[in-house]
Amino acid sequence: NAGVTQTPKFRILKIGQSMTLQCTQDMNHNYMYWYRQDPGMGLKLIYYSVGAGITDKGEVPNGYNVSRSTTEDFPLRLELAAPSQTSVYFCASSSRTPNTEAFFGQGTRLTVV
Amino acid sequence: AQKITQTQPGMFVQEKEAVTLDCTYDTSDPSYGLFWYKQPSSGEMIFLIYQGSYDQQNATEGRYSLNFQKARKSANLVISASQLGDSAMYFCAMREGGGYSTLTFGKGTMLLVSP
């Protein structure tokens, strides 16, 4: 039972480089999310999607882009990486029912140097 | 305005004692859910317990229980008989029921359990 799978687990980027964080879930969840967690802080929502073809900005979307072409996949694109994007990134998914928990991937630790 | 407030940056408890982690929330939506997650030092997010706004009873899951006081807008996590493995970061989160709702997190409380 895979749940939510994120790749890569670790990545070092140079300033100005771009990369895509991959996220896939096998629970047929409508909702998918991308969060970032800075050291000693809670999780801040970057983008979310309520279904294939539908995405929306969260609290901290600047510097990121997403797409949702299938129910399973929700990649996060970083364009022109900046040191401020050094963080741990979590992908999560949930059903549309408000009383169900979100399932999280293992996280991606990204360092921009 | 913050939707979820966790006022305790850190808490210490001795093994086998009970501990309460505080969480207050702010919403005008009558339908919402409150969640607690545990994040050990390994980094993964582990779901612990859920409380719905219309639930009549406080949620319990093994050693975890939720002290839900709706009028005060608080949803405190109670861990009974603490174990060393309970040392972790604990996050309170809320999902509102209306429209396209997302999960909003508090800043977390670091719990350290000592022998």
Contacts between the chains, C-beta under 8 A, distances in Angstrom:
chain1	res1	chain2	res2	distance
A	31	B	102	7.8
A	33	B	102	6.5
A	33	B	103	6.8
A	35	B	105	7.7
A	41	B	107	6.0
A	41	B	108	7.5
A	42	B	4	7.9
A	42	B	6	8.0
A	42	B	91	6.0
A	42	B	105	4.3
A	42	B	106	5.6
A	42	B	107	4.3
A	42	B	108	5.2
A	43	B	91	7.1
A	43	B	105	4.4
A	44	B	105	7.8
A	45	B	102	5.7
A	45	B	103	7.7
A	45	B	104	7.3
A	48	B	100	7.8
A	48	B	102	5.3
A	50	B	100	4.9
A	56	B	100	7.0
A	58	B	102	6.7
A	88	B	43	6.8
A	90	B	45	6.6
A	92	B	45	7.6
A	92	B	103	7.4
A	94	B	103	7.3
A	98	B	31	6.7
A	98	B	32	7.2
A	98	B	33	5.2
A	98	B	52	8.0
A	98	B	95	5.3
A	98	B	96	7.3
A	98	B	97	4.5
A	98	B	101	5.9
A	99	B	33	5.0
A	99	B	50	6.5
A	99	B	52	5.0
A	100	B	50	8.0
A	101	B	35	5.9
A	101	B	47	4.3
A	101	B	50	6.1
A	102	B	35	7.7
A	102	B	47	7.6
A	102	B	103	5.3
A	103	B	47	7.6
A	104	B	44	6.8
A	104	B	45	3.9
A	106	B	43	7.2
A	106	B	44	5.8
A	107	B	43	5.2
A	107	B	44	7.0
A	107	B	45	8.0
A	109	B	43	8.0
